[in-house]
Amino acid sequence: MHRIGGKSKAMLVTRSRLHAVRYKLAIDEYLQEKGLRFKVLVAFSGTVRDKGTSFTEAGMNGFSQKQTAGAFNRDEYKLLVVANKFQYGFNQPLLHTMYVDKRMSGVNAVQTLSRLNRISSGKEDSMVLDFANEADEIQKSFGPYYERVILTEGTDPNLLYDMETKLEELSLYSQEDVNKFASYFFDPKATQDKIYAVLRPVVERFKEVTPEKQKEFRRALREYVHLYSFLSQILPFADPDLEKLYRFAYFLRRILPSSRDRLPIEIKEQIDLDSYRIQLMSSGKIKIPGGEGELEPIKQIGDFTGVPNHKEALSQIIEELNKRFGTDFTQDDKVFIEQLESKLEENEALQKSVRINPPEDARLTFNHVATDVIQDMIDTNFKFYKQITDNPEFGELFLDWLFDRFRRKFASDRQ
């Protein structure tokens, strides 16, 4: 059996929040009894009550839950106990060992165990000690991803560095510009105006160069964004500068002025103007006949029902969010939600996940995809984006509502 040594770290996946709390307490007691110096963190949502005592993630760790992931980077923390958190989208290259005390299947198993698929200096292997699942069940969960998802030819990750060099050689921005942008982008307290203020000088430099150089720069940005977006899904990158440049390039290419003689390729990728036309189907007048009619009077209070009050679902959720969180969203914010739902509904893989997986497994995939889409729409409604990312309770309620609507629409034909 492998031992966790040096800088290696481990994760314990529990079956419930209560189990996470009890594991944390028991491990802390064991460490103190044995005089061991390393520490353990715990991650779970909300408040857990056990034997008359209330426990929270922040209370048990000694700092805000927003700091948990960052604290796990520190050398003294070797083990992270989790309950439905950090099982997807969590990138810790030093994670070597996983202890599993929870039944898992489908995408849930794939997402959770794939936390170990991160490379790090000196990390030659990884280990899973599973107390709850059979090997053949896990193999079955991974099967579709390894047997059906096939690349006809490998993609060289070094191409990304080639594109990075090409962009730098065009000399329209500096590494300082990228770092400054990243400092605002990854700061939860930063505002949208600060984020775009960093990009404005780059846009001005872009306007001053020749049309040929503008075209070359725009193409290089697009190729870098597309390549990074593809490779980041299948390869772990230990270089944070690549991620910073990706975010910088993604937003910059959206606000670069386009040429007047043709539509930007980003728009062409999304619409087909050739398929639209205006055609006159009929013309005429509508005549309203004259005469007298009769209207029955109201004889008692119960007779009057008024106009049926059929609130749209979008209006209801906005009203509920405002009521519970004191926000000031208006009916105009429905447009953002409609666009978000439209993008989610276009994702065929997400539709398939909802159809073939149990709700709890499909929800993991949905959260991952929805979070990415919301991130991409940051400039569409920054106020909504900030609420989702800064207020976990708000974000959880909103995603609950989105997932319920999505599942009701696409899970009806589940076999």
C-alpha positions in Angstrom: 0.0 0.0 0.0 1.3 3.5 -0.9 1.9 5.9 2.0 1.2 9.6 1.7 4.6 11.3 2.1 6.3 14.5 1.2 3.9 17.0 -0.3 1.3 14.4 -1.4 -2.2 14.9 -0.3 -5.3 12.7 0.1 -9.1 13.0 0.0 -11.7 11.1 1.9 -15.1 11.0 0.1 -17.9 10.4 2.6 -21.6 9.5 2.1 -23.1 12.4 4.0 -22.4 15.6 5.7 -22.9 13.9 9.1 -20.3 11.3 8.2 -17.9 14.1 7.1 -18.3 15.8 10.5 -17.7 12.6 12.4 -14.7 11.6 10.3 -13.2 15.0 10.9 -13.6 14.8 14.7 -12.3 11.2 14.9 -9.2 11.9 12.7 -8.4 15.1 14.7 -8.6 13.0 17.9 -6.3 10.3 16.4 -3.8 12.9 15.2 -3.6 14.5 18.6 -3.3 11.1 20.4 -0.4 10.0 18.1 1.3 13.4 18.2 1.2 13.8 14.4 1.9 17.2 13.1 -0.2 17.3 9.9 -3.8 18.6 9.8 -7.1 17.6 8.2 -9.7 19.9 6.5 -13.4 19.2 6.0 -15.7 20.5 3.3 -19.5 20.4 3.4 -22.4 22.8 3.0 -24.7 24.3 5.5 -25.0 23.4 9.2 -24.9 19.8 10.6 -26.4 19.1 14.0 -25.1 16.0 15.8 -25.9 15.1 19.5 -27.0 18.6 20.3 -24.0 20.4 18.7 -24.0 22.4 15.5 -21.1 22.1 13.0 -20.2 24.2 10.0 -17.2 23.9 7.6 -15.9 27.3 8.6 -16.3 26.5 12.3 -14.5 23.1 12.1 -11.6 24.4 9.9 -11.2 27.7 11.7 -11.6 30.0 8.7 -14.1 30.9 5.9 -15.2 28.1 3.6 -14.0 30.3 0.7 -10.5 29.7 2.0 -10.7 25.9 2.2 -9.3 25.1 -1.3 -6.5 27.6 -0.8 -5.6 26.2 2.7 -5.3 22.7 1.3 -2.3 23.9 -0.7 -0.4 24.5 2.5 2.1 21.7 3.6 0.5 21.1 7.0 -2.8 20.0 5.5 -2.5 16.4 4.1 -6.2 15.2 4.1 -9.4 16.7 2.9 -12.7 15.1 4.1 -15.6 16.0 1.7 -19.3 15.5 1.5 -20.6 16.5 -2.0 -18.0 19.2 -2.4 -14.7 19.3 -4.3 -15.7 16.1 -6.2 -15.7 17.9 -9.5 -14.0 21.0 -10.9 -11.4 20.8 -8.1 -7.8 20.9 -9.4 -5.1 19.9 -6.9 -2.1 18.3 -8.6 -0.6 17.0 -5.3 -3.7 14.9 -4.7 -2.3 11.3 -4.7 -4.7 9.1 -2.7 -8.5 8.9 -2.4 -10.4 7.0 0.2 -14.0 6.3 -0.8 -16.8 5.6 1.6 -19.7 6.4 -0.6 -21.6 4.6 -3.3 -20.9 6.1 -6.7 -21.8 5.3 -10.3 -22.0 7.0 -13.7 -20.6 10.4 -14.2 -20.5 10.9 -10.4 -17.8 8.2 -10.1 -15.9 9.5 -13.1 -15.9 13.1 -11.9 -14.9 12.2 -8.4 -12.1 9.7 -9.1 -10.8 12.0 -11.9 -9.6 14.4 -9.2 -6.5 12.2 -9.1 -5.8 12.8 -12.8 -3.5 15.7 -12.3 0.3 15.6 -12.9 2.8 17.0 -10.5 6.6 16.8 -10.1 7.5 13.6 -8.4 4.0 12.1 -8.7 4.4 8.8 -10.5 1.1 7.2 -9.6 -2.1 7.5 -7.6 -4.2 5.2 -5.4 -7.8 4.6 -4.6 -8.9 2.7 -1.5 -12.7 2.1 -2.0 -14.8 0.7 0.9 -18.2 1.0 -0.9 -18.0 0.1 -4.5 -17.1 -3.0 -6.6 -14.3 -2.7 -9.2 -16.6 -3.8 -12.0 -19.1 -1.1 -11.2 -16.4 1.6 -11.4 -15.1 0.1 -14.6 -18.6 0.2 -16.1 -18.9 3.9 -15.1 -15.7 4.8 -16.9 -16.4 2.6 -19.9 -18.4 5.1 -22.1 -15.7 7.7 -21.7 -12.8 5.4 -22.6 -14.5 3.3 -25.3 -16.7 5.8 -27.1 -14.8 9.1 -26.9 -12.0 8.7 -29.4 -9.5 11.2 -30.8 -8.5 10.2 -34.4 -5.2 11.9 -33.8 -3.4 13.3 -30.8 -3.2 17.0 -30.2 0.2 18.4 -29.3 -0.1 20.5 -26.1 3.0 22.4 -27.1 0.9 24.1 -29.8 -0.5 26.2 -27.0 2.9 27.6 -26.1 3.5 28.3 -29.8 0.3 30.3 -29.9 1.2 32.2 -26.7 4.6 33.1 -28.3 2.9 34.3 -31.5 0.5 36.5 -29.6 3.4 38.0 -27.6 5.4 38.8 -30.8 2.5 40.9 -32.1 3.2 43.3 -29.2 -0.3 44.6 -28.6 -0.3 43.7 -24.9 2.2 42.9 -22.1 2.4 40.2 -19.5 1.7 43.0 -17.0 -1.6 43.6 -18.8 -2.5 39.9 -18.5 -1.5 39.7 -14.8 -3.5 42.8 -14.0 -6.6 41.5 -15.8 -6.3 38.2 -13.9 -6.0 39.9 -10.6 -9.4 41.6 -11.1 -11.0 38.7 -12.9 -10.3 36.2 -10.1 -11.1 38.7 -7.3 -14.7 38.1 -6.2 -14.9 41.7 -5.0 -13.8 43.2 -8.4 -16.4 45.0 -10.5 -16.9 44.7 -14.2 -15.7 48.2 -15.0 -12.3 47.4 -13.5 -12.0 44.2 -15.6 -12.7 46.0 -18.8 -10.6 49.0 -17.9 -7.5 46.8 -18.3 -8.5 45.8 -21.8 -9.2 49.4 -23.1 -5.5 50.3 -23.7 -5.0 47.1 -25.6 -8.1 47.9 -27.8 -6.6 51.3 -28.5 -3.3 49.8 -29.6 -5.2 47.4 -31.8 -6.9 50.3 -33.5 -3.6 51.9 -34.4 -2.0 49.0 -36.3 -2.6 48.0 -39.9 -5.7 46.0 -41.0 -3.4 43.1 -41.8 -1.9 43.0 -38.3 -5.4 43.4 -36.8 -6.6 40.3 -38.8 -3.5 38.3 -37.7 -4.0 39.3 -34.0 -7.7 38.5 -34.1 -7.1 35.1 -35.6 -4.3 34.3 -33.1 -6.6 35.2 -30.2 -9.4 33.0 -31.6 -7.0 30.0 -32.2 -5.6 30.3 -28.7 -9.0 30.4 -27.0 -10.3 27.4 -29.0 -7.2 25.3 -28.5 -7.0 26.0 -24.7 -10.7 25.3 -24.3 -10.2 21.9 -26.0 -7.0 20.9 -24.3 -8.0 21.9 -20.8 -10.8 19.4 -20.9 -8.4 16.4 -21.4 -5.1 17.6 -20.0 -4.2 19.2 -16.7 -2.0 22.3 -17.0 0.3 23.2 -14.2 1.1 26.6 -15.7 -1.3 29.3 -14.4 -0.1 31.8 -17.0 -1.9 29.7 -19.7 -5.2 30.1 -17.8 -4.6 33.8 -17.2 -4.0 34.4 -20.9 -7.0 32.3 -21.8 -9.3 34.5 -19.7 -7.6 37.6 -21.0 -7.9 36.6 -24.7 -11.5 35.3 -24.3 -12.7 38.7 -23.1 -10.5 40.8 -25.3 -11.6 39.2 -28.6 -15.2 40.1 -27.6 -14.6 43.8 -27.5 -12.2 44.3 -30.3 -13.8 46.5 -33.0 -14.8 44.5 -36.1 -14.2 45.4 -39.7 -17.0 47.2 -41.5 -17.0 45.1 -44.6 -18.1 41.8 -43.0 -19.6 40.3 -39.9 -17.2 39.0 -37.2 -16.6 35.3 -37.4 -18.0 34.9 -33.9 -21.4 36.0 -35.2 -21.2 34.0 -38.3 -20.6 30.9 -36.2 -23.9 31.5 -34.3 -26.3 32.6 -37.0 -27.2 32.0 -40.6 -28.7 35.1 -42.2 -29.5 33.2 -45.5 -32.2 31.3 -43.7 -34.3 34.4 -42.8 -36.7 36.2 -45.1 -39.7 38.5 -44.8 -42.8 37.4 -46.8 -46.2 38.9 -47.0 -48.8 36.2 -46.3 -52.0 38.2 -46.4 -53.5 41.7 -46.1 -56.9 43.1 -45.3 -59.1 44.7 -42.6 -60.8 43.5 -39.5 -64.4 44.7 -39.2 -66.0 44.9 -35.7 -69.8 44.7 -36.0 -71.9 47.3 -34.2 -74.9 46.6 -31.9 -75.6 46.1 -28.3 -74.6 43.4 -26.0 -75.3 42.3 -22.4 -73.1 42.0 -19.4 -74.3 40.2 -16.3 -73.8 42.3 -13.1 -71.8 41.0 -10.1 -74.4 39.6 -7.7 -72.0 38.7 -4.9 -68.3 38.9 -4.1 -67.6 35.3 -5.0 -68.9 35.8 -8.5 -65.9 38.0 -9.5 -62.8 36.1 -10.4 -61.0 38.7 -12.5 -58.4 38.1 -15.1 -56.5 34.8 -14.4 -53.1 35.7 -12.9 -50.7 33.4 -14.8 -47.3 34.5 -13.8 -44.5 33.4 -16.0 -42.0 31.0 -14.3 -39.2 33.4 -14.9 -41.1 36.2 -13.2 -41.7 34.0 -10.3 -38.1 33.0 -9.7 -37.0 36.7 -10.0 -39.6 37.6 -7.4 -38.6 34.8 -5.1 -34.9 35.7 -5.4 -35.6 39.3 -4.6 -37.7 38.3 -1.6 -35.2 35.9 -0.1 -32.0 37.7 -0.8 -33.0 41.4 -0.9 -31.8 41.7 -4.5 -33.4 44.2 -7.0 -33.6 42.1 -10.2 -36.3 43.3 -12.6 -38.2 41.8 -15.5 -35.3 42.9 -17.8 -33.2 40.2 -16.1 -35.4 37.6 -17.6 -33.5 38.0 -20.8 -30.3 36.8 -19.1 -32.0 33.8 -17.7 -33.7 33.0 -21.1 -30.3 33.2 -22.8 -28.7 31.0 -20.2 -31.4 28.3 -20.5 -31.1 28.5 -24.3 -27.4 27.8 -24.2 -27.9 24.9 -21.8 -30.6 23.4 -23.9 -28.3 23.4 -26.9 -25.9 21.1 -25.1 -26.7 17.6 -26.4 -24.3 15.9 -24.0 -26.1 17.6 -21.1 -29.4 16.4 -22.5 -28.1 12.9 -22.7 -26.7 13.0 -19.2 -30.1 13.9 -17.8 -31.8 11.2 -19.8 -29.6 8.2 -18.9 -28.3 9.1 -15.4 -30.0 9.3 -12.0 -30.9 12.8 -11.0 -28.0 13.1 -8.4 -25.5 12.1 -11.1 -26.9 14.3 -13.8 -26.9 17.2 -11.4 -23.1 17.0 -11.1 -22.7 17.3 -14.8 -25.3 20.1 -15.0 -23.6 22.2 -12.3 -20.3 21.9 -14.1 -21.8 22.9 -17.5 -24.0 25.6 -16.1 -21.1 27.2 -14.2 -19.0 27.4 -17.4 -21.9 28.9 -19.3 -22.6 31.5 -16.6 -18.8 32.3 -16.6 -19.0 32.8 -20.4 -22.0 35.2 -20.0 -20.3 37.4 -17.4 -20.5 40.5 -19.6 -24.2 39.9 -20.4 -25.3 40.4 -16.8 -22.5 41.0 -14.4 -24.8 41.8 -11.5 -26.4 38.4 -11.8 -23.0 36.7 -12.2 -21.7 38.3 -9.0 -24.7 37.2 -7.0 -24.3 33.6 -8.1 -20.5 33.5 -7.4 -20.4 35.6 -4.2 -23.5 34.1 -2.5 -23.4 30.3 -2.3 -26.9 30.1 -1.0 -28.2 32.3 -3.9 -26.2 30.2 -6.5 -27.4 26.9 -5.1 -31.1 28.0 -5.2 -30.7 29.4 -8.7 -29.0 26.2 -10.0 -31.7 24.0 -8.2 -34.4 25.9 -10.1 -32.5 25.7 -13.5 -31.8 22.0 -13.1 -35.4 21.2 -12.2 -36.7 23.0 -15.3 -34.0 21.4 -17.5 -34.7 17.9 -16.2 -38.5 18.2 -16.6 -37.9 19.2 -20.2 -35.4 16.5 -21.3 -35.8 13.6 -18.9 -39.3 12.8 -19.9 -38.1 10.3 -22.5 -35.6 8.6 -20.2 -35.5 4.9 -20.8 
